[in-house]
Structures are given as structure tokens and as C-alpha cells.
Amino acid sequence: MEPKEKYLFDKDGFTFSKIGQQQYLASFSLENDNVNLANMIHFALIKLIYDLNSDIYESVNLDKINENEATITLVFKHFFEDVGILQKYSHMHMKRTVNAKSVIFDATSIRSSRPANVPADSQIVAFSKMSIACESITPHKINFTYSVHIDEDRYIPPFVEKFISIITNKIFKRVKEFIEKL
């Protein structure tokens, strides 16, 4: 039997849900009649997502390999230092695939090396797969779907799931507001 989708956050057109064991899904739409949004779906948009959220990310490094590949390192702020949870970072290889009506960014964790800018006492965010699908509804409207599969051997307590849903909403809300004001 397929697991039932559990909504963790649903507000102002943004949803964040648990769709299976260790699988999460976020979705929202962007619309701006003054800008051809379909032309903005490049690695610069991915960098913008992180740059607009400097209160969440301690550092962001995006190294483009070519137009369709990049290596990204994110060091998160140390949110749970007071309760003994290690600071988190993500180090990933991301590929961009362009289709007729969509652009998909697929990422996998790089576990074979630790970037120099990552604190020694931090822990990698253990995801096996992440995807950001950008579906062009019109040239001025894009539907975004963000999915992440956390490693099976990691337990995420309900309070952390709720925290992640709120932070994810904050991240994408800022992007949405920024792009819709262009």
C-alpha cells in the first residue's frame, strides 16, 4: 500500500508534505506578467534562492561545471546548537535537464570529499536524491515542485520536520516575492 501524503505546511499557495518514508515534497507557483520566467530557469536562479536567504545559509558556493551541471556547497546556520545537534551542510552535484515545457534540476549528495569551507564539526545533510522541477504553464507562470529523499537510516523527528517545512516555506516565499516584484 502506498503511504498517504501528510501535509506539514499549507499556506498562501505553498505546500510541504511528507509523501513517503523519508520523502518530502514542496510546491508553489511563480507568476509575473512583466517577465518571461521560462528564460530565468538557470543556475543563476538556484544561486538566487540561496542568496536571498542569508539568515538560513552561513555560506553558499555554486561552481558551474558547464551550462547544465554544477557543484553546490551550502553551509546552514547552526540552528540547534543549544540542544547539541551538529551544524549541517550540503555538498551536491546538480544536473539541469531542459524539456519542451520544463526544466529539472536533479542533485545527489557528494560524500566522497568534504569541501574546505565546511566547519570540521558539521554533518552532511544525508539525502540520496533531490529534484526541483520547474514546469512552464505560460511564459509568465512557472509551477515549482521540490522533492527530496532523505537517507533511509536517518530519523527525522516530527519537530524537525515542522521546522524544515517552515524554513522551506520561508526560502521559497522570499524567492516568489522577489521574482513577482521584477
Rosetta blueprint (number, residue, H / E / L):
1 M L
2 E L
3 P L
4 K L
5 E L
6 K E
7 Y E
8 L E
9 F E
10 D E
11 K E
12 D L
13 G L
14 F E
15 T E
16 F E
17 S E
18 K E
19 I E
20 G E
21 Q L
22 Q L
23 Q E
24 Y E
25 L E
26 A E
27 S E
28 F E
29 S E
30 L E
31 E E
32 N L
33 D L
34 N L
35 V L
36 N L
37 L H
38 A H
39 N H
40 M H
41 I L
42 H L
43 F H
44 A H
45 L H
46 I H
47 K H
48 L H
49 I H
50 Y H
51 D H
52 L L
53 N L
54 S L
55 D L
56 I L
57 Y E
58 E E
59 S E
60 V E
61 N E
62 L E
63 D E
64 K E
65 I E
66 N E
67 E L
68 N L
69 E E
70 A E
71 T E
72 I E
73 T E
74 L E
75 V E
76 F E
77 K L
78 H L
79 F L
80 F L
81 E H
82 D H
83 V H
84 G L
85 I L
86 L L
87 Q L
88 K E
89 Y E
90 S E
91 H E
92 M E
93 H E
94 M E
95 K E
96 R E
97 T E
98 V E
99 N L
100 A L
101 K L
102 S E
103 V E
104 I E
105 F E
106 D E
107 A E
108 T E
109 S E
110 I L
111 R L
112 S L
113 S L
114 R L
115 P L
116 A L
117 N L
118 V L
119 P L
120 A L
121 D L
122 S L
123 Q E
124 I E
125 V L
126 A L
127 F E
128 S E
129 K E
130 M E
131 S E
132 I E
133 A E
134 C E
135 E E
136 S E
137 I E
138 T E
139 P L
140 H L
141 K E
142 I E
143 N E
144 F E
145 T E
146 Y E
147 S E
148 V E
149 H E
150 I E
151 D L
152 E L
153 D L
154 R L
155 Y L
156 I L
157 P L
158 P H
159 F H
160 V H
161 E H
162 K H
163 F H
164 I H
165 S H
166 I H
167 I H
168 T H
169 N H
170 K H
171 I H
172 F H
173 K H
174 R H
175 V H
176 K H
177 E H
178 F H
179 I H
180 E H
181 K L
182 L L
